[in-house]
Structures are given as C-alpha cells and as structure tokens.
C-alpha cells in the first residue's frame, strides 16, 4: 500500500488531528479497516489505539480508496467523543 495525504487539519477544541488520505492498493481489493489503521499508524508514527478510521470509500474498478481518519491525543479522550460501534 502507498499513501498520499489529501488534507490534514488540527482540531484543538476536540484535541485531535483530522486527516484524509488516498490509499493505493494495487494488489487486490480495498483493504479492511484494521489493515488500514495499522498501516497509517506506522506511516504517521502514531499509536494505533489513538487512530480511528471514520470512513473508507473506494470506487469500483479503481486501485485506490479515500480514507478519513482521526488521531486523538489519548484513547480515553476518543472514548468520550466517538460513538460506540
């Protein structure tokens, strides 16, 4: 997988970083959220437990997907803000 940063925004009110990334996955279909989460955490040098994948959007026949993610300062803070699912 390869990544290309599309948008990055710091949100000091909610103490998080909001990112939008294009992920190229040339060998196979769209990767699952866990694989994307682990890959982004290693690329961004963040803790995987503080990174949350909000949305993954792929186009039919394309070898890339757009991913929205949020990186919180702590797991506890994310638990207060994000809904349980």
C-alpha positions as CSV (number, residue, x, y, z in Angstrom):
1,X,0.0,0.0,0.0
2,X,1.0,3.6,-0.6
3,X,-0.5,6.7,0.8
4,X,-0.9,10.3,-0.4
5,X,-2.0,13.0,2.1
6,X,-5.0,14.9,0.7
7,X,-6.0,17.0,3.7
8,X,-4.7,17.5,7.3
9,X,-6.3,19.6,10.0
10,X,-5.6,20.1,13.6
11,X,-8.7,20.5,15.8
12,X,-7.6,21.9,19.1
13,X,-11.1,22.1,20.5
14,X,-11.6,18.3,20.3
15,X,-7.8,17.6,20.8
16,X,-7.5,15.6,17.6
17,X,-6.0,15.6,14.1
18,X,-8.3,15.0,11.2
19,X,-6.8,13.6,8.1
20,X,-7.9,12.5,4.6
21,X,-5.6,10.1,2.8
22,X,-5.6,8.4,-0.6
23,X,-4.5,4.8,-0.3
24,X,-3.3,2.9,-3.4
25,X,-3.8,-0.9,-3.1
26,X,-2.6,-2.3,-6.4
27,X,-2.8,-6.0,-5.4
28,X,-6.4,-6.8,-4.6
29,X,-9.5,-5.1,-3.4
30,X,-9.9,-2.4,-0.7
31,X,-8.1,-3.4,2.5
32,X,-10.1,-3.8,5.7
33,X,-10.1,-1.1,8.4
34,X,-7.7,-2.9,10.7
35,X,-5.1,-3.2,7.9
36,X,-5.5,0.5,7.0
37,X,-5.3,1.5,10.7
38,X,-2.1,-0.4,11.3
39,X,-0.6,0.9,8.0
40,X,-1.5,4.5,8.7
41,X,-0.3,4.3,12.3
42,X,3.1,3.1,11.1
43,X,3.3,5.7,8.4
44,X,2.3,8.6,10.6
45,X,4.3,7.3,13.6
46,X,1.2,7.3,15.8
47,X,-0.2,4.8,18.3
48,X,-2.8,2.5,16.7
49,X,-5.1,2.8,19.7
50,X,-5.3,6.6,19.2
51,X,-6.1,6.4,15.4
52,X,-9.7,5.8,14.3
53,X,-10.8,5.1,10.8
54,X,-14.0,7.1,10.2
55,X,-14.7,6.3,6.5
56,X,-13.2,4.3,3.7
57,X,-14.5,5.0,0.2
58,X,-13.5,3.0,-2.8
59,X,-14.6,3.3,-6.4
60,X,-15.5,0.2,-8.5
61,X,-12.7,-0.8,-10.7
62,X,-10.2,1.5,-9.1
63,X,-7.0,0.6,-7.3
64,X,-7.2,3.4,-4.7
65,X,-9.5,4.4,-1.9
66,X,-10.1,7.6,0.1
67,X,-9.8,7.2,3.8
68,X,-10.9,9.6,6.6
69,X,-9.3,9.2,9.9
70,X,-9.0,10.9,13.3
71,X,-6.0,10.8,15.6
72,X,-6.7,11.6,19.2
73,X,-4.3,12.6,22.0
74,X,-5.4,9.6,24.1
75,X,-7.7,6.6,23.8
76,X,-9.8,7.8,26.8
77,X,-10.5,11.2,25.0
78,X,-11.6,9.3,21.9
79,X,-14.0,7.2,24.0
80,X,-15.7,10.3,25.3
81,X,-16.2,11.8,21.8
82,X,-16.7,8.9,19.4
83,X,-19.9,6.9,19.3
84,X,-19.6,3.2,20.2
85,X,-20.0,0.8,17.3
